[in-house]
Amino acid sequence: MTDDGALSVGAAVHDGGSGRVGLVMGHEGPYLQLRPLGGGREWDADPARVRPAAPAELLSARVAEANARSRTDLGLSDIRGAPQGGAR
């Protein structure tokens, strides 16, 4: 966060509009551009509904990203209810 209260590029924030945690990538018109912590598609967020992410929110988002990567590495990311691990 800068001295004037603006969120700086790279800051981890919580978007109250979507309930997601992301990184500030920039400002476009009246919106902030946010990107998921592990990369991916940016989304527009209303700056009035964005605040710095709390440590617990940041940890939770990072664990969710790591879990998503582990499922992708197994090739099971698109199978709902797929077993975790298992015999090979």
Secondary structure by P-SEA (a helix, b strand, c coil): ccccccccccbbbbccccccccccccccccbbbbbcccccbbbbbcccccccccaaaaaaaaaaaaaaaaaaaacccccccccccccc
